[in-house]
Amino acid sequence: MRPIRGPTRRAARPGGLWAALLWPALLLICLIPGVLPRLINPLGLGEVGPFEPQLWRLTLTHLGLVLLSSVVVLALGLPLAVAVTRPGRDALRQLSETLVGLGQTVPTFAVLALAVPVLGFGWAPTLLGLIVYGLVPVLSNAVVGLQSVSPGALDAARGMGMSAGQRLWRVELPLARPVIMAGVRTSTVYNVGTATVGAALGAGGLGEPIINGLSQQNTALVMTGAVLAALLALSLDALMALFDPGHH
């Protein structure tokens, strides 16, 4: 694998900036009361009436679930990646990747069903599911990024008298940042979709109109939740791309 170049300061590309403005703007427009029903009802897929709670409240709840789980995933995944990429810990790295990857092979509903008897309904089991599913991209990318740091850069840092901690903070993490950010973006977008399942456990969010639409056989309701979840995912990805030094 080719060594990863360190981040450089450069202006955001016009395309990336436009995306960071366009998707949040579309999301905000769709959250204006009455806008989505006027767009969806003429399609003849069902009837979308007034929402209680309102769509903007459901969106904020959904966003809160995603952001909180992403913070926990980053707080767990990055230190774990640092720990298992230290010299002489290949076996520990393989074990951690196997255990974390095993969590993603279990269906979402199975994880939530196992968590409900212990954690009850609401945010707690939903957050557990989001953390389990979101940890894999962050850990995998962080491990790849840290292992791809040029040995020459590390030798130069040692020659300058840097300690192990200084090499990590000043050399390894900055060079691995583009790959780590890619994993964070992937994890966040995954969890926007996964969080819709939490509505079945009373966690709220944009899964409510989707689940209600499925139970009522109302495709318009399903489309309402799906459109808002997609716009939220695109908005978060576009905003994070502005801070991703590896984004081209």
C-alpha positions as CSV (number, residue, x, y, z in Angstrom):
1,M,0.0,0.0,0.0
2,R,1.3,3.4,-0.9
3,P,2.1,5.8,2.0
4,I,-0.6,8.3,2.8
5,R,0.3,11.9,2.3
6,G,-0.3,14.3,5.1
7,P,-3.1,16.8,5.1
8,T,-2.5,20.2,3.5
9,R,-4.4,23.4,3.8
10,R,-6.4,24.2,0.7
11,A,-9.6,25.9,-0.1
12,A,-12.7,23.8,-0.3
13,R,-13.7,22.8,-3.9
14,P,-16.7,24.7,-5.2
15,G,-18.5,21.4,-5.8
16,G,-18.0,20.3,-2.2
17,L,-19.1,23.7,-0.9
18,W,-22.2,23.7,-3.1
19,A,-23.1,20.2,-1.9
20,A,-22.7,21.3,1.8
21,L,-25.1,24.2,1.0
22,L,-27.6,22.3,-1.3
23,W,-28.5,19.2,0.7
24,P,-29.0,21.0,4.1
25,A,-31.1,23.7,2.3
26,L,-33.3,21.0,0.7
27,L,-33.7,19.3,4.0
28,L,-34.8,22.5,5.7
29,I,-37.2,23.2,2.9
30,C,-38.8,19.8,3.3
31,L,-39.2,20.3,7.0
32,I,-41.4,23.4,6.5
33,P,-44.9,22.3,7.5
34,G,-46.9,21.3,4.5
35,V,-44.1,21.2,1.9
36,L,-43.6,17.4,1.7
37,P,-47.4,16.6,1.7
38,R,-47.8,19.0,-1.3
39,L,-45.0,17.2,-3.2
40,I,-45.9,13.6,-2.3
41,N,-49.7,13.5,-2.2
42,P,-50.2,14.3,-5.9
43,L,-48.2,11.1,-6.7
44,G,-51.2,9.0,-5.7
45,L,-49.1,6.8,-3.3
46,G,-51.3,7.5,-0.3
47,E,-52.2,10.4,1.9
48,V,-49.7,12.4,4.0
49,G,-51.4,14.4,6.7
50,P,-50.2,16.6,9.6
51,F,-47.5,14.9,11.7
52,E,-47.4,14.6,15.4
53,P,-44.7,15.0,16.5
54,Q,-43.7,17.4,13.7
55,L,-41.2,16.3,11.1
56,W,-38.5,18.7,12.4
57,R,-38.8,17.2,15.8
58,L,-38.4,13.7,14.4
59,T,-35.4,14.9,12.4
60,L,-33.7,16.4,15.4
61,T,-34.3,13.2,17.4
62,H,-32.8,11.2,14.5
63,L,-29.9,13.5,14.3
64,G,-29.3,13.2,18.0
65,L,-29.2,9.4,17.8
66,V,-26.7,9.5,14.9
67,L,-24.4,12.2,16.4
68,L,-24.3,10.6,19.9
69,S,-23.6,7.1,18.5
70,S,-20.9,8.6,16.2
71,V,-19.1,10.3,19.1
72,V,-19.1,7.0,21.1
73,V,-17.9,5.1,18.0
74,L,-15.0,7.5,17.5
75,A,-14.2,7.5,21.2
76,L,-14.0,3.6,21.1
77,G,-12.7,3.0,17.7
78,L,-9.8,5.4,17.5
79,P,-8.1,4.4,20.8
80,L,-8.6,0.7,20.0
81,A,-7.0,1.2,16.6
82,V,-4.0,3.0,18.2
83,A,-3.7,0.2,20.7
84,V,-3.7,-2.7,18.3
85,T,-1.3,-1.0,15.7
86,R,1.5,-0.7,18.2
87,P,4.5,-3.0,17.4
88,G,4.1,-6.6,18.4
89,R,0.3,-6.6,18.6
90,D,-0.6,-8.2,15.4
91,A,-2.6,-11.0,17.1
92,L,-4.5,-8.5,19.1
93,R,-5.3,-6.5,16.0
94,Q,-6.6,-9.5,14.2
95,L,-8.7,-10.5,17.2
96,S,-10.2,-7.0,17.5
97,E,-11.1,-6.8,13.8
98,T,-12.7,-10.3,14.0
99,L,-14.8,-9.4,17.0
100,V,-15.9,-6.1,15.7
101,G,-16.6,-7.5,12.3
102,L,-18.7,-10.2,13.8
103,G,-21.1,-7.6,15.2
104,Q,-22.0,-6.4,11.7
105,T,-22.8,-9.9,10.5
106,V,-25.7,-10.1,13.0
107,P,-28.9,-8.6,11.6
108,T,-30.0,-5.2,13.1
109,F,-33.2,-6.5,14.5
110,A,-31.4,-9.4,16.2
111,V,-29.0,-7.0,18.0
112,L,-32.0,-4.8,19.1
113,A,-34.0,-7.8,20.2
114,L,-31.2,-9.1,22.3
115,A,-30.6,-5.7,23.8
116,V,-34.3,-5.0,24.7
117,P,-34.5,-7.4,27.7
118,V,-31.5,-5.8,29.3
119,L,-31.8,-2.2,28.3
120,G,-35.5,-1.8,27.7
121,F,-37.1,0.2,25.0
122,G,-36.1,3.7,23.8
123,W,-32.7,5.2,23.0
124,A,-30.5,2.7,24.9
125,P,-30.9,-0.4,22.7
126,T,-31.0,1.7,19.5
127,L,-27.7,3.4,20.5
128,L,-26.1,0.0,21.2
129,G,-27.1,-1.2,17.7
130,L,-25.7,2.0,16.1
131,I,-22.5,1.7,17.9
132,V,-22.0,-2.0,17.0
133,Y,-22.7,-1.2,13.3
134,G,-20.8,2.0,13.2
135,L,-17.6,0.8,14.8
136,V,-16.5,-1.4,11.9
137,P,-15.7,1.4,9.3
138,V,-14.0,3.6,11.9
139,L,-11.8,0.8,13.4
140,S,-10.9,-0.7,10.0
141,N,-10.0,2.7,8.4
142,A,-8.1,3.8,11.5
143,V,-6.0,0.6,11.5
144,V,-5.3,0.9,7.8
145,G,-4.4,4.6,8.0
146,L,-2.0,4.1,11.0
147,Q,-0.4,1.1,9.4
148,S,0.1,3.0,6.1
149,V,2.2,5.7,7.7
150,S,5.6,5.8,5.9
151,P,8.4,4.1,8.0
152,G,10.6,6.9,6.8
153,A,8.4,9.5,8.5
154,L,8.6,7.6,11.7
155,D,12.4,7.2,11.5
156,A,12.7,10.9,10.9
157,A,10.5,11.6,13.9
158,R,12.7,9.3,16.1
159,G,15.8,11.1,14.8
160,M,14.4,14.4,15.9
161,G,14.1,12.9,19.4
162,M,10.3,12.6,19.5
163,S,8.8,10.2,22.1
164,A,6.3,7.5,21.2
165,G,3.4,9.8,22.2
166,Q,4.8,12.7,20.2
167,R,5.2,10.5,17.1
168,L,1.5,9.4,17.5
169,W,0.1,12.9,17.8
170,R,2.4,14.8,15.5
171,V,3.1,12.2,12.8
172,E,0.9,9.1,12.7
173,L,-2.5,10.6,13.4
174,P,-2.1,13.6,11.0
175,L,-0.9,11.3,8.2
176,A,-3.7,8.8,8.9
177,R,-6.4,11.5,9.2
178,P,-7.8,11.3,5.6
179,V,-8.4,7.5,5.9
180,I,-9.8,7.9,9.4
181,M,-12.2,10.6,8.2
182,A,-13.4,8.4,5.4
183,G,-14.3,5.8,7.9
184,V,-16.1,8.3,10.1
185,R,-18.1,9.5,7.1
186,T,-19.1,6.0,6.1
187,S,-20.1,5.1,9.7
188,T,-22.2,8.2,10.0
189,V,-24.1,7.7,6.8
190,Y,-24.6,4.0,7.6
191,N,-26.1,5.0,11.0
192,V,-28.6,7.5,9.5
193,G,-30.2,4.5,7.8
194,T,-29.8,2.1,10.7
195,A,-31.3,4.6,13.1
196,T,-34.7,4.3,11.4
197,V,-35.1,0.9,12.9
198,G,-35.0,2.4,16.3
199,A,-38.5,3.8,15.9
200,A,-39.8,0.3,16.3
201,L,-38.4,0.4,19.9
202,G,-39.8,3.8,20.8
203,A,-36.6,5.7,20.1
204,G,-38.4,8.1,17.7
205,G,-36.8,9.6,14.7
206,L,-37.5,9.4,11.0
207,G,-38.3,5.7,11.2
208,E,-41.7,6.6,12.7
209,P,-43.3,7.6,9.4
210,I,-41.6,4.7,7.6
211,I,-42.9,2.1,10.2
212,N,-46.4,3.7,10.3
213,G,-46.5,3.7,6.5
214,L,-45.6,0.0,6.3
215,S,-48.2,-0.9,8.9
216,Q,-50.9,1.2,7.2
217,Q,-49.7,0.2,3.7
218,N,-49.3,3.9,3.0
219,T,-46.4,4.3,0.6
220,A,-46.5,8.1,0.9
221,L,-45.7,7.9,4.6
222,V,-42.8,5.6,3.8
223,M,-41.5,8.0,1.2
224,T,-41.7,10.9,3.6
225,G,-39.4,9.2,6.1
226,A,-37.1,7.9,3.4
227,V,-36.7,11.2,1.7
228,L,-35.9,13.0,4.9
229,A,-33.4,10.3,6.0
230,A,-31.7,10.4,2.6
231,L,-31.4,14.2,2.7
232,L,-30.0,14.0,6.3
233,A,-27.4,11.5,5.2
234,L,-26.4,13.5,2.2
235,S,-26.2,16.7,4.4
236,L,-24.0,15.1,7.0
237,D,-21.7,13.5,4.4
238,A,-21.3,16.8,2.5
239,L,-20.6,18.8,5.7
240,M,-18.0,16.3,6.9
241,A,-16.4,16.4,3.4
242,L,-15.5,20.0,4.1
243,F,-13.2,18.9,6.9
244,D,-11.9,15.8,5.1
245,P,-8.3,16.5,3.9
246,G,-8.4,13.5,1.7
247,H,-11.6,14.5,-0.2
248,H,-11.1,15.4,-3.8
